Amino acid sequence: MSGHNKWSQIKNKKGANDQKKARIFTKFLKAISVVARDDKDPNSNPRLRSAIEKARAFEVTNENIERAINKSSEGKVFDEVIYEAYGPEKVAIIIKTLTDNKNRTLADLKKVLQNNNAKIADQGSVLWAFKSENYEFIPLYPQKISDEGNKVLEKIVEELEDLDDISEVVTSRDKQ
């Protein structure tokens, strides 16, 4: 019976955890690389300082952080793009991305939204319902939605966060 010994189970669990951790590290390092383009000094660049603090909270090594800062001036250029969407029961969704290919990212994003009966919104049609504070979006008008809508929204957020280029997904759903 294959796959039933203890080592095989440990190896598979560790492999899955390592993949999740690598995906999170990649997102943080992309963010650091983008914000370091303007100014590589964290003391004079509050966005860089914030990105480094978030990365350290998830135990990203200093070596990787330094490499991402140095990489900001060479090779691939990542763009920070914010997309807006409407989910179930007209819940506002903001999707922050860091991508080197906007067309690929938009296609992946649209596919996830269409599969879950959500749709991309025009620029500015959702953003007004949020306030930006320390580069974080906070909903001004939290919405209460049904349990069914909540399940669909959770599925959308989970699928979006699994995409490589998505750095953050914020909804106007009431947390309670």
ROPA-777689 format. One record per residue: residue number from 1; x, y, z of N, C-alpha, C in turn; residue in three letters. Coordinates in steps of 0.05 Angstrom, whole numbers. Layout:
<loses>
<resi = NUM nX = X nY = Y nZ = Z caX = X caY = Y caZ = Z cX = X cY = Y cZ = Z resn = ALA> .
...
</loses>
This chain:
<loses>
<resi = 1 nX = 17 nY = -24 nZ = 0 caX = 0 caY = 0 caZ = 0 cX = 18 cY = 25 cZ = 0 resn = MET> .
<resi = 2 nX = 18 nY = 39 nZ = -22 caX = 35 caY = 62 caZ = -23 cX = 23 cY = 86 cZ = -9 resn = SER> .
<resi = 3 nX = 40 nY = 103 nZ = 2 caX = 30 caY = 127 caZ = 15 cX = 20 cY = 123 cZ = 43 resn = GLY> .
<resi = 4 nX = 25 nY = 100 nZ = 54 caX = 14 caY = 95 caZ = 81 cX = 35 cY = 93 cZ = 103 resn = HIS> .
<resi = 5 nX = 61 nY = 98 nZ = 96 caX = 80 caY = 98 caZ = 117 cX = 83 cY = 126 cZ = 128 resn = ASN> .
<resi = 6 nX = 93 nY = 128 nZ = 152 caX = 94 caY = 153 caZ = 167 cX = 112 cY = 174 cZ = 153 resn = LYS> .
<resi = 7 nX = 135 nY = 165 nZ = 143 caX = 153 caY = 183 caZ = 130 cX = 140 cY = 196 cZ = 105 resn = TRP> .
<resi = 8 nX = 126 nY = 181 nZ = 90 caX = 112 caY = 191 caZ = 66 cX = 92 cY = 213 cZ = 73 resn = SER> .
<resi = 9 nX = 77 nY = 208 nZ = 95 caX = 58 caY = 228 caZ = 104 cX = 72 cY = 254 cZ = 113 resn = GLN> .
<resi = 10 nX = 93 nY = 251 nZ = 128 caX = 108 caY = 274 caZ = 138 cX = 120 cY = 290 cZ = 114 resn = ILE> .
<resi = 11 nX = 131 nY = 275 nZ = 95 caX = 143 caY = 288 caZ = 71 cX = 122 cY = 304 cZ = 56 resn = LYS> .
<resi = 12 nX = 98 nY = 292 nZ = 52 caX = 77 caY = 306 caZ = 37 cX = 67 cY = 331 cZ = 52 resn = ASN> .
<resi = 13 nX = 63 nY = 329 nZ = 78 caX = 54 caY = 352 caZ = 94 cX = 75 cY = 374 cZ = 94 resn = LYS> .
<resi = 14 nX = 101 nY = 366 nZ = 97 caX = 122 caY = 386 caZ = 97 cX = 124 cY = 399 cZ = 70 resn = LYS> .
<resi = 15 nX = 121 nY = 384 nZ = 49 caX = 122 caY = 395 caZ = 22 cX = 100 cY = 415 cZ = 17 resn = GLY> .
<resi = 16 nX = 76 nY = 409 nZ = 26 caX = 53 caY = 427 caZ = 23 cX = 58 cY = 453 cZ = 39 resn = ALA> .
<resi = 17 nX = 67 nY = 450 nZ = 64 caX = 73 caY = 473 caZ = 81 cX = 95 cY = 491 cZ = 69 resn = ASN> .
<resi = 18 nX = 116 nY = 478 nZ = 58 caX = 137 caY = 493 caZ = 45 cX = 128 cY = 509 cZ = 21 resn = ASP> .
<resi = 19 nX = 109 nY = 497 nZ = 6 caX = 98 caY = 512 caZ = -17 cX = 83 cY = 536 cZ = -9 resn = GLN> .
<resi = 20 nX = 66 nY = 533 nZ = 12 caX = 51 caY = 556 caZ = 23 cX = 70 cY = 578 cZ = 33 resn = LYS> .
<resi = 21 nX = 90 nY = 570 nZ = 47 caX = 109 caY = 589 caZ = 58 cX = 124 cY = 603 cZ = 36 resn = LYS> .
<resi = 22 nX = 132 nY = 588 nZ = 16 caX = 147 caY = 600 caZ = -7 cX = 129 cY = 620 cZ = -22 resn = ALA> .
<resi = 23 nX = 103 nY = 614 nZ = -24 caX = 85 caY = 633 caZ = -38 cX = 82 cY = 659 cZ = -22 resn = ARG> .
<resi = 24 nX = 81 nY = 656 nZ = 5 caX = 78 caY = 680 caZ = 22 cX = 104 cY = 696 cZ = 20 resn = ILE> .
<resi = 25 nX = 127 nY = 683 nZ = 22 caX = 153 caY = 697 caZ = 20 cX = 155 cY = 712 cZ = -6 resn = PHE> .
<resi = 26 nX = 147 nY = 699 nZ = -28 caX = 149 caY = 712 caZ = -54 cX = 132 cY = 737 cZ = -55 resn = THR> .
<resi = 27 nX = 108 nY = 736 nZ = -44 caX = 91 caY = 760 caZ = -44 cX = 104 cY = 783 cZ = -28 resn = LYS> .
<resi = 28 nX = 116 nY = 777 nZ = -5 caX = 129 caY = 797 caZ = 11 cX = 153 cY = 809 cZ = -4 resn = PHE> .
<resi = 29 nX = 169 nY = 791 nZ = -16 caX = 193 caY = 800 caZ = -29 cX = 187 cY = 817 cZ = -54 resn = LEU> .
<resi = 30 nX = 165 nY = 810 nZ = -68 caX = 157 caY = 826 caZ = -91 cX = 149 cY = 854 cZ = -81 resn = LYS> .
<resi = 31 nX = 134 nY = 855 nZ = -60 caX = 126 caY = 881 caZ = -48 cX = 150 cY = 898 cZ = -41 resn = ALA> .
<resi = 32 nX = 169 nY = 885 nZ = -28 caX = 193 caY = 900 caZ = -20 cX = 208 cY = 910 cZ = -44 resn = ILE> .
<resi = 33 nX = 210 nY = 894 nZ = -65 caX = 224 caY = 902 caZ = -90 cX = 210 cY = 926 cZ = -103 resn = SER> .
<resi = 34 nX = 183 nY = 926 nZ = -103 caX = 169 caY = 948 caZ = -115 cX = 173 cY = 974 cZ = -100 resn = VAL> .
<resi = 35 nX = 170 nY = 973 nZ = -73 caX = 172 caY = 998 caZ = -58 cX = 201 cY = 1008 cZ = -56 resn = VAL> .
<resi = 36 nX = 220 nY = 990 nZ = -60 caX = 248 caY = 998 caZ = -58 cX = 258 cY = 1012 cZ = -83 resn = ALA> .
<resi = 37 nX = 241 nY = 1012 nZ = -104 caX = 249 caY = 1026 caZ = -129 cX = 253 cY = 1056 cZ = -124 resn = ARG> .
<resi = 38 nX = 236 nY = 1068 nZ = -108 caX = 238 caY = 1097 caZ = -104 cX = 261 cY = 1105 cZ = -86 resn = ASP> .
<resi = 39 nX = 264 nY = 1090 nZ = -64 caX = 284 caY = 1097 caZ = -44 cX = 291 cY = 1071 cZ = -29 resn = ASP> .
<resi = 40 nX = 317 nY = 1064 nZ = -29 caX = 325 caY = 1038 caZ = -17 cX = 331 cY = 1040 cZ = 13 resn = LYS> .
<resi = 41 nX = 328 nY = 1064 nZ = 24 caX = 333 caY = 1068 caZ = 53 cX = 307 cY = 1066 cZ = 69 resn = ASP> .
<resi = 42 nX = 304 nY = 1045 nZ = 86 caX = 279 caY = 1042 caZ = 101 cX = 274 cY = 1065 cZ = 121 resn = PRO> .
<resi = 43 nX = 295 nY = 1079 nZ = 129 caX = 291 caY = 1102 caZ = 147 cX = 277 cY = 1125 cZ = 134 resn = ASN> .
<resi = 44 nX = 281 nY = 1129 nZ = 108 caX = 268 caY = 1151 caZ = 95 cX = 245 cY = 1143 cZ = 77 resn = SER> .
<resi = 45 nX = 240 nY = 1117 nZ = 75 caX = 218 caY = 1106 caZ = 59 cX = 199 cY = 1090 cZ = 77 resn = ASN> .
<resi = 46 nX = 177 nY = 1103 nZ = 86 caX = 159 caY = 1089 caZ = 105 cX = 145 cY = 1064 cZ = 93 resn = PRO> .
<resi = 47 nX = 140 nY = 1065 nZ = 67 caX = 127 caY = 1041 caZ = 54 cX = 147 cY = 1017 cZ = 55 resn = ARG> .
<resi = 48 nX = 172 nY = 1023 nZ = 50 caX = 192 caY = 1001 caZ = 51 cX = 196 cY = 991 cZ = 80 resn = LEU> .
<resi = 49 nX = 196 nY = 1009 nZ = 98 caX = 199 caY = 1001 caZ = 127 cX = 175 cY = 984 cZ = 135 resn = ARG> .
<resi = 50 nX = 151 nY = 991 nZ = 127 caX = 127 caY = 976 caZ = 133 cX = 128 cY = 948 cZ = 120 resn = SER> .
<resi = 51 nX = 136 nY = 947 nZ = 95 caX = 138 caY = 921 caZ = 80 cX = 159 cY = 903 cZ = 94 resn = ALA> .
<resi = 52 nX = 181 nY = 914 nZ = 102 caX = 202 caY = 898 caZ = 116 cX = 192 cY = 888 cZ = 142 resn = ILE> .
<resi = 53 nX = 177 nY = 904 nZ = 157 caX = 166 caY = 896 caZ = 183 cX = 146 cY = 873 cZ = 179 resn = GLU> .
<resi = 54 nX = 129 nY = 875 nZ = 159 caX = 110 caY = 853 caZ = 154 cX = 124 cY = 828 cZ = 146 resn = LYS> .
<resi = 55 nX = 145 nY = 830 nZ = 130 caX = 160 caY = 807 caZ = 121 cX = 174 cY = 793 cZ = 145 resn = ALA> .
<resi = 56 nX = 186 nY = 810 nZ = 162 caX = 199 caY = 798 caZ = 186 cX = 180 cY = 785 cZ = 205 resn = ARG> .
<resi = 57 nX = 155 nY = 795 nZ = 206 caX = 135 caY = 782 caZ = 223 cX = 129 cY = 754 cZ = 213 resn = ALA> .
<resi = 58 nX = 132 nY = 749 nZ = 187 caX = 128 caY = 722 caZ = 176 cX = 155 cY = 707 cZ = 173 resn = PHE> .
<resi = 59 nX = 175 nY = 716 nZ = 187 caX = 201 caY = 703 caZ = 189 cX = 216 cY = 701 cZ = 162 resn = GLU> .
<resi = 60 nX = 214 nY = 722 nZ = 145 caX = 230 caY = 723 caZ = 121 cX = 258 cY = 732 cZ = 130 resn = VAL> .
<resi = 61 nX = 278 nY = 718 nZ = 120 caX = 306 caY = 724 caZ = 129 cX = 316 cY = 751 cZ = 119 resn = THR> .
<resi = 62 nX = 334 nY = 763 nZ = 134 caX = 346 caY = 788 caZ = 127 cX = 360 cY = 786 cZ = 100 resn = ASN> .
<resi = 63 nX = 373 nY = 763 nZ = 95 caX = 387 caY = 759 caZ = 69 cX = 368 cY = 761 cZ = 46 resn = GLU> .
<resi = 64 nX = 344 nY = 749 nZ = 48 caX = 324 caY = 751 caZ = 26 cX = 314 cY = 779 cZ = 23 resn = ASN> .
<resi = 65 nX = 310 nY = 793 nZ = 46 caX = 300 caY = 821 caZ = 44 cX = 321 cY = 838 cZ = 30 resn = ILE> .
<resi = 66 nX = 347 nY = 835 nZ = 37 caX = 368 caY = 851 caZ = 24 cX = 369 cY = 845 cZ = -6 resn = GLU> .
<resi = 67 nX = 366 nY = 820 nZ = -13 caX = 367 caY = 812 caZ = -41 cX = 344 cY = 825 cZ = -56 resn = ARG> .
<resi = 68 nX = 320 nY = 826 nZ = -44 caX = 297 caY = 838 caZ = -57 cX = 301 cY = 868 cZ = -60 resn = ALA> .
<resi = 69 nX = 313 nY = 881 nZ = -41 caX = 319 caY = 910 caZ = -43 cX = 339 cY = 915 cZ = -66 resn = ILE> .
<resi = 70 nX = 359 nY = 899 nZ = -67 caX = 379 caY = 902 caZ = -88 cX = 368 cY = 895 cZ = -116 resn = ASN> .
<resi = 71 nX = 349 nY = 877 nZ = -117 caX = 337 caY = 868 caZ = -142 cX = 319 cY = 889 cZ = -154 resn = LYS> .
<resi = 72 nX = 311 nY = 909 nZ = -137 caX = 292 caY = 929 caZ = -147 cX = 303 cY = 946 cZ = -169 resn = SER> .
<resi = 73 nX = 329 nY = 948 nZ = -171 caX = 341 caY = 965 caZ = -192 cX = 350 cY = 949 cZ = -217 resn = SER> .
<resi = 74 nX = 346 nY = 923 nZ = -217 caX = 354 caY = 907 caZ = -239 cX = 332 cY = 889 cZ = -249 resn = GLU> .
<resi = 75 nX = 335 nY = 880 nZ = -274 caX = 317 caY = 859 caZ = -285 cX = 288 cY = 865 cZ = -286 resn = GLY> .
<resi = 76 nX = 272 nY = 847 nZ = -275 caX = 243 caY = 849 caZ = -277 cX = 232 cY = 873 cZ = -262 resn = LYS> .
<resi = 77 nX = 212 nY = 885 nZ = -275 caX = 199 caY = 908 caZ = -263 cX = 171 cY = 899 cZ = -255 resn = VAL> .
<resi = 78 nX = 164 nY = 901 nZ = -230 caX = 138 caY = 894 caZ = -221 cX = 121 cY = 920 cZ = -219 resn = PHE> .
<resi = 79 nX = 96 nY = 918 nZ = -228 caX = 78 caY = 940 caZ = -226 cX = 58 cY = 934 cZ = -204 resn = ASP> .
<resi = 80 nX = 51 nY = 955 nZ = -189 caX = 31 caY = 953 caZ = -169 cX = 4 cY = 963 cZ = -181 resn = GLU> .
<resi = 81 nX = -15 nY = 944 nZ = -184 caX = -40 caY = 951 caZ = -196 cX = -63 cY = 944 cZ = -177 resn = VAL> .
<resi = 82 nX = -83 nY = 962 nZ = -175 caX = -106 caY = 957 caZ = -158 cX = -130 cY = 953 cZ = -176 resn = ILE> .
<resi = 83 nX = -143 nY = 930 nZ = -172 caX = -168 caY = 924 caZ = -187 cX = -191 cY = 926 cZ = -168 resn = TYR> .
<resi = 84 nX = -215 nY = 932 nZ = -179 caX = -239 caY = 934 caZ = -163 cX = -259 cY = 915 cZ = -175 resn = GLU> .
<resi = 85 nX = -275 nY = 903 nZ = -157 caX = -295 caY = 884 caZ = -165 cX = -319 cY = 884 cZ = -147 resn = ALA> .
<resi = 86 nX = -341 nY = 873 nZ = -157 caX = -365 caY = 868 caZ = -140 cX = -369 cY = 838 cZ = -137 resn = TYR> .
<resi = 87 nX = -374 nY = 830 nZ = -113 caX = -378 caY = 802 caZ = -107 cX = -408 cY = 796 cZ = -102 resn = GLY> .
<resi = 88 nX = -414 nY = 774 nZ = -88 caX = -441 caY = 767 caZ = -83 cX = -455 cY = 789 cZ = -66 resn = PRO> .
<resi = 89 nX = -480 nY = 794 nZ = -72 caX = -496 caY = 814 caZ = -58 cX = -483 cY = 842 cZ = -59 resn = GLU> .
<resi = 90 nX = -470 nY = 848 nZ = -81 caX = -457 caY = 874 caZ = -87 cX = -436 cY = 882 cZ = -66 resn = LYS> .
<resi = 91 nX = -422 nY = 862 nZ = -55 caX = -401 caY = 868 caZ = -36 cX = -377 cY = 879 cZ = -52 resn = VAL> .
<resi = 92 nX = -366 nY = 901 nZ = -43 caX = -343 caY = 914 caZ = -56 cX = -318 cY = 898 cZ = -50 resn = ALA> .
<resi = 93 nX = -301 nY = 894 nZ = -70 caX = -276 caY = 880 caZ = -67 cX = -254 cY = 896 cZ = -80 resn = ILE> .
<resi = 94 nX = -232 nY = 899 nZ = -65 caX = -208 caY = 912 caZ = -76 cX = -186 cY = 891 cZ = -77 resn = ILE> .
<resi = 95 nX = -173 nY = 889 nZ = -100 caX = -152 caY = 869 caZ = -104 cX = -126 cY = 883 cZ = -111 resn = ILE> .
<resi = 96 nX = -107 nY = 881 nZ = -93 caX = -81 caY = 893 caZ = -97 cX = -62 cY = 872 cZ = -110 resn = LYS> .
<resi = 97 nX = -49 nY = 879 nZ = -131 caX = -31 caY = 860 caZ = -145 cX = -3 cY = 872 cZ = -149 resn = THR> .
<resi = 98 nX = 16 nY = 855 nZ = -150 caX = 44 caY = 861 caZ = -158 cX = 50 cY = 842 cZ = -181 resn = LEU> .
<resi = 99 nX = 53 nY = 853 nZ = -205 caX = 56 caY = 835 caZ = -228 cX = 76 cY = 846 cZ = -248 resn = THR> .
<resi = 100 nX = 87 nY = 828 nZ = -263 caX = 105 caY = 835 caZ = -285 cX = 90 cY = 832 cZ = -312 resn = ASP> .
<resi = 101 nX = 65 nY = 823 nZ = -311 caX = 49 caY = 819 caZ = -335 cX = 20 cY = 826 cZ = -328 resn = ASN> .
<resi = 102 nX = 12 nY = 850 nZ = -333 caX = -15 caY = 859 caZ = -326 cX = -37 cY = 843 cZ = -341 resn = LYS> .
<resi = 103 nX = -32 nY = 836 nZ = -366 caX = -53 caY = 822 caZ = -381 cX = -58 cY = 794 cZ = -370 resn = ASN> .
<resi = 104 nX = -37 nY = 779 nZ = -362 caX = -40 caY = 753 caZ = -350 cX = -55 cY = 755 cZ = -323 resn = ARG> .
<resi = 105 nX = -47 nY = 774 nZ = -307 caX = -59 caY = 778 caZ = -281 cX = -89 cY = 784 cZ = -284 resn = THR> .
<resi = 106 nX = -96 nY = 802 nZ = -302 caX = -124 caY = 809 caZ = -306 cX = -140 cY = 786 cZ = -316 resn = LEU> .
<resi = 107 nX = -129 nY = 770 nZ = -334 caX = -143 caY = 746 caZ = -344 cX = -148 cY = 726 cZ = -322 resn = ALA> .
<resi = 108 nX = -128 nY = 721 nZ = -305 caX = -131 caY = 702 caZ = -283 cX = -152 cY = 712 cZ = -263 resn = ASP> .
<resi = 109 nX = -151 nY = 738 nZ = -258 caX = -169 caY = 751 caZ = -239 cX = -198 cY = 749 cZ = -250 resn = LEU> .
<resi = 110 nX = -202 nY = 755 nZ = -275 caX = -229 caY = 754 caZ = -287 cX = -240 cY = 725 cZ = -287 resn = LYS> .
<resi = 111 nX = -223 nY = 706 nZ = -292 caX = -231 caY = 678 caZ = -292 cX = -242 cY = 670 cZ = -264 resn = LYS> .
<resi = 112 nX = -227 nY = 677 nZ = -243 caX = -236 caY = 670 caZ = -216 cX = -263 cY = 684 cZ = -210 resn = VAL> .
<resi = 113 nX = -265 nY = 710 nZ = -217 caX = -290 caY = 725 caZ = -211 cX = -313 cY = 714 cZ = -227 resn = LEU> .
<resi = 114 nX = -310 nY = 708 nZ = -253 caX = -332 caY = 697 caZ = -269 cX = -341 cY = 670 cZ = -259 resn = GLN> .
<resi = 115 nX = -323 nY = 653 nZ = -250 caX = -330 caY = 627 caZ = -241 cX = -347 cY = 628 cZ = -215 resn = ASN> .
<resi = 116 nX = -346 nY = 651 nZ = -201 caX = -360 caY = 654 caZ = -176 cX = -382 cY = 676 cZ = -178 resn = ASN> .
<resi = 117 nX = -391 nY = 682 nZ = -202 caX = -412 caY = 702 caZ = -207 cX = -406 cY = 729 cZ = -195 resn = ASN> .
<resi = 118 nX = -381 nY = 737 nZ = -196 caX = -373 caY = 764 caZ = -188 cX = -363 cY = 777 cZ = -214 resn = ALA> .
<resi = 119 nX = -360 nY = 804 nZ = -213 caX = -350 caY = 817 caZ = -237 cX = -331 cY = 840 cZ = -230 resn = LYS> .
<resi = 120 nX = -313 nY = 845 nZ = -249 caX = -294 caY = 867 caZ = -247 cX = -310 cY = 893 cZ = -250 resn = ILE> .
<resi = 121 nX = -302 nY = 913 nZ = -235 caX = -316 caY = 939 caZ = -235 cX = -298 cY = 960 cZ = -249 resn = ALA> .
<resi = 122 nX = -311 nY = 982 nZ = -257 caX = -296 caY = 1004 caZ = -269 cX = -279 cY = 1017 cZ = -247 resn = ASP> .
<resi = 123 nX = -258 nY = 1030 nZ = -256 caX = -239 caY = 1043 caZ = -237 cX = -254 cY = 1066 cZ = -223 resn = GLN> .
<resi = 124 nX = -252 nY = 1065 nZ = -196 caX = -264 caY = 1086 caZ = -180 cX = -292 cY = 1079 cZ = -170 resn = GLY> .
<resi = 125 nX = -304 nY = 1058 nZ = -181 caX = -331 caY = 1052 caZ = -173 cX = -333 cY = 1037 cZ = -146 resn = SER> .
<resi = 126 nX = -311 nY = 1027 nZ = -136 caX = -311 caY = 1012 caZ = -111 cX = -293 cY = 1027 cZ = -91 resn = VAL> .
<resi = 127 nX = -273 nY = 1040 nZ = -100 caX = -253 caY = 1052 caZ = -83 cX = -264 cY = 1073 cZ = -64 resn = LEU> .
<resi = 128 nX = -286 nY = 1086 nZ = -72 caX = -298 caY = 1107 caZ = -56 cX = -309 cY = 1096 cZ = -29 resn = TRP> .
<resi = 129 nX = -314 nY = 1070 nZ = -28 caX = -325 caY = 1058 caZ = -4 cX = -304 cY = 1050 cZ = 16 resn = ALA> .
<resi = 130 nX = -279 nY = 1057 nZ = 11 caX = -257 caY = 1050 caZ = 29 cX = -240 cY = 1075 cZ = 35 resn = PHE> .
<resi = 131 nX = -228 nY = 1074 nZ = 58 caX = -208 caY = 1096 caZ = 64 cX = -181 cY = 1082 cZ = 65 resn = LYS> .
<resi = 132 nX = -161 nY = 1097 nZ = 55 caX = -134 caY = 1087 caZ = 55 cX = -119 cY = 1098 cZ = 79 resn = SER> .
<resi = 133 nX = -109 nY = 1080 nZ = 95 caX = -95 caY = 1088 caZ = 119 cX = -69 cY = 1071 cZ = 121 resn = GLU> .
<resi = 134 nX = -46 nY = 1084 nZ = 121 caX = -21 caY = 1070 caZ = 122 cX = -19 cY = 1049 cZ = 100 resn = ASN> .
<resi = 135 nX = -28 nY = 1055 nZ = 76 caX = -27 caY = 1037 caZ = 53 cX = -44 cY = 1012 cZ = 57 resn = TYR> .
<resi = 136 nX = -63 nY = 1014 nZ = 75 caX = -83 caY = 992 caZ = 79 cX = -110 cY = 1004 cZ = 72 resn = GLU> .
<resi = 137 nX = -128 nY = 987 nZ = 61 caX = -155 caY = 996 caZ = 55 cX = -174 cY = 986 cZ = 77 resn = PHE> .
<resi = 138 nX = -190 nY = 1005 nZ = 87 caX = -209 caY = 999 caZ = 108 cX = -236 cY = 1007 cZ = 98 resn = ILE> .
<resi = 139 nX = -256 nY = 988 nZ = 100 caX = -283 caY = 994 caZ = 90 cX = -297 cY = 1015 cZ = 107 resn = PRO> .
<resi = 140 nX = -308 nY = 1035 nZ = 93 caX = -323 caY = 1056 caZ = 107 cX = -351 cY = 1047 cZ = 114 resn = LEU> .
<resi = 141 nX = -363 nY = 1030 nZ = 97 caX = -391 caY = 1022 caZ = 100 cX = -392 cY = 991 cZ = 100 resn = TYR> .
<resi = 142 nX = -385 nY = 978 nZ = 122 caX = -386 caY = 948 caZ = 122 cX = -414 cY = 938 cZ = 116 resn = PRO> .
<resi = 143 nX = -415 nY = 917 nZ = 100 caX = -441 caY = 906 caZ = 91 cX = -446 cY = 880 cZ = 105 resn = GLN> .
<resi = 144 nX = -471 nY = 875 nZ = 113 caX = -479 caY = 849 caZ = 123 cX = -489 cY = 833 cZ = 100 resn = LYS> .
<resi = 145 nX = -480 nY = 808 nZ = 98 caX = -490 caY = 791 caZ = 77 cX = -499 cY = 764 cZ = 88 resn = ILE> .
<resi = 146 nX = -514 nY = 749 nZ = 72 caX = -525 caY = 724 caZ = 81 cX = -503 cY = 703 cZ = 84 resn = SER> .
<resi = 147 nX = -509 nY = 681 nZ = 97 caX = -490 caY = 659 caZ = 100 cX = -481 cY = 648 cZ = 73 resn = ASP> .
<resi = 148 nX = -500 nY = 646 nZ = 55 caX = -494 caY = 636 caZ = 28 cX = -475 cY = 655 cZ = 14 resn = GLU> .
<resi = 149 nX = -480 nY = 681 nZ = 15 caX = -463 caY = 700 caZ = 3 cX = -435 cY = 701 cZ = 16 resn = GLY> .
<resi = 150 nX = -435 nY = 696 nZ = 42 caX = -410 caY = 695 caZ = 57 cX = -392 cY = 672 cZ = 48 resn = ASN> .
<resi = 151 nX = -405 nY = 649 nZ = 43 caX = -390 caY = 625 caZ = 33 cX = -378 cY = 630 cZ = 6 resn = LYS> .
<resi = 152 nX = -393 nY = 642 nZ = -12 caX = -384 caY = 648 caZ = -39 cX = -361 cY = 669 cZ = -37 resn = VAL> .
<resi = 153 nX = -364 nY = 689 nZ = -21 caX = -343 caY = 709 caZ = -18 cX = -317 cY = 697 cZ = -7 resn = LEU> .
<resi = 154 nX = -320 nY = 680 nZ = 13 caX = -296 caY = 666 caZ = 24 cX = -282 cY = 650 cZ = 2 resn = GLU> .
<resi = 155 nX = -298 nY = 637 nZ = -15 caX = -286 caY = 621 caZ = -36 cX = -271 cY = 639 cZ = -56 resn = LYS> .
<resi = 156 nX = -283 nY = 662 nZ = -63 caX = -271 caY = 681 caZ = -81 cX = -244 cY = 691 cZ = -70 resn = ILE> .
<resi = 157 nX = -245 nY = 700 nZ = -44 caX = -220 caY = 710 caZ = -31 cX = -199 cY = 689 cZ = -31 resn = VAL> .
<resi = 158 nX = -206 nY = 664 nZ = -24 caX = -187 caY = 642 caZ = -23 cX = -174 cY = 637 cZ = -50 resn = GLU> .
<resi = 159 nX = -191 nY = 636 nZ = -71 caX = -181 caY = 631 caZ = -98 cX = -163 cY = 654 cZ = -108 resn = GLU> .
<resi = 160 nX = -171 nY = 678 nZ = -101 caX = -154 caY = 701 caZ = -110 cX = -127 cY = 701 cZ = -95 resn = LEU> .
<resi = 161 nX = -127 nY = 695 nZ = -70 caX = -102 caY = 695 caZ = -55 cX = -84 cY = 672 cZ = -64 resn = GLU> .
<resi = 162 nX = -95 nY = 652 nZ = -76 caX = -78 caY = 630 caZ = -86 cX = -63 cY = 638 cZ = -112 resn = ASP> .
<resi = 163 nX = -73 nY = 659 nZ = -126 caX = -59 caY = 668 caZ = -150 cX = -32 cY = 681 cZ = -142 resn = LEU> .
<resi = 164 nX = -12 nY = 677 nZ = -158 caX = 15 caY = 686 caZ = -151 cX = 18 cY = 716 cZ = -149 resn = ASP> .
<resi = 165 nX = 4 nY = 731 nZ = -167 caX = 8 caY = 760 caZ = -169 cX = -9 cY = 776 cZ = -149 resn = ASP> .
<resi = 166 nX = -27 nY = 764 nZ = -135 caX = -45 caY = 778 caZ = -117 cX = -31 cY = 782 cZ = -90 resn = ILE> .
<resi = 167 nX = -29 nY = 807 nZ = -81 caX = -16 caY = 812 caZ = -56 cX = -36 cY = 815 cZ = -33 resn = SER> .
<resi = 168 nX = -60 nY = 826 nZ = -39 caX = -79 caY = 830 caZ = -17 cX = -107 cY = 832 cZ = -29 resn = GLU> .
<resi = 169 nX = -127 nY = 821 nZ = -15 caX = -155 caY = 824 caZ = -22 cX = -170 cY = 835 cZ = 2 resn = VAL> .
<resi = 170 nX = -184 nY = 857 nZ = -3 caX = -199 caY = 870 caZ = 18 cX = -229 cY = 872 cZ = 9 resn = VAL> .
<resi = 171 nX = -247 nY = 865 nZ = 27 caX = -276 caY = 866 caZ = 21 cX = -290 cY = 885 cZ = 40 resn = THR> .
<resi = 172 nX = -314 nY = 894 nZ = 32 caX = -330 caY = 912 caZ = 49 cX = -349 cY = 896 cZ = 66 resn = SER> .
<resi = 173 nX = -345 nY = 870 nZ = 68 caX = -363 caY = 853 caZ = 84 cX = -358 cY = 859 cZ = 114 resn = ARG> .
<resi = 174 nX = -381 nY = 859 nZ = 128 caX = -380 caY = 863 caZ = 157 cX = -368 cY = 837 cZ = 170 resn = ASP> .
<resi = 175 nX = -349 nY = 839 nZ = 186 caX = -335 caY = 816 caZ = 198 cX = -351 cY = 800 cZ = 218 resn = LYS> .
<resi = 176 nX = -373 nY = 812 nZ = 228 caX = -388 caY = 798 caZ = 249 cX = -409 cY = 780 cZ = 239 resn = GLN> .
</loses>
